Amino acid sequence: MLQKRIDAAYLDKIEEKITEDFWKYQSDKCLQEKEKLTIKLVAHQKTDTSYMQNVDIVLELATKAYDLFMRRQDSRDRRKLVNLLFSNSTFDGKTLHFTLQKPFDTILECSKDGKWGG
């Protein structure tokens, strides 16, 4: 859209509908706006990429948590994994009671009822 405005202004300049100075001013203004928008777009694309990478990591952890836990020999590593996934864990001698941390609680609920994405 900005490029169309620049092109239209250039045609007006060629047809002498606007002065050279006015065309230069408007052209520079549009190019600066185009540059600002390009910078914002790149920033959003980087954010989207980072967000998607984080989603991939969380989903991978959610699907592989059991295997990761079982492969860990060091109890400190196991505790880190448990603390990452759960909060308010208690054991009454027979049963382990727990609350999943976010977003793992949401992943579990979505997998139960099949309602992904709202």
C-alpha positions, 0 to 999 in steps of 0.5 A: 500500500505504501509502495502504491502511494509512492508510485502514485506520487511519482506519477503526479511528480512526472505529470507536474501535479506536485512539486519536486520538493513535495514529492521528495518529502512525501516519498521520504515520509513513506519510505521511513514508514515502510522501514518502520513497518518492516522492522516491526514485521521482522520483530513479530516474525522472530517472536512468532518463531520463538513462541512456536519453538517454546510450544514445541519444547513444551509439547515434546516434554509433555509427551516424553515426560515419563520416558525422561523420568524413567531414564534419569538415574540421578534423583536430583534430575528426577526432582527437577522434572517433577518440580517442572511438571507438578505443584502441591504434590503430596503422598499419603502413604498409598496415593500420590496427589498432585496438581499439574503446572501450567501449561501442562494442566491445559494440555492434559485437559485438552487431550481428555476432551479433544478441545484444542485451541479454545 
